Amino acid sequence: MMNSLEMALEVVKTLDAKKAVSIRALQTGGVTSVADYFVICSAQSNTQVKALTENHFFTTEFNSCIHNV
């Protein structure tokens, strides 16, 4: 099983591969008990946002950890 840092880095790599922009992984473990890391990014179009959120990576291995907002 992956630890939280490995999971955050995997999310960043996947977002980068899907051409997300301004990707940031923020360490939040000392600030909140909700998550150890919070990953945010931007996309160039609504179509790209949809591709990022529907990626196989997000809907299988981390289904219980990652939610679309």
Helices and strands as residue ranges (DSSP letters): H 4-17, E 21-27, E 37-42, H 46-53, H 56-59
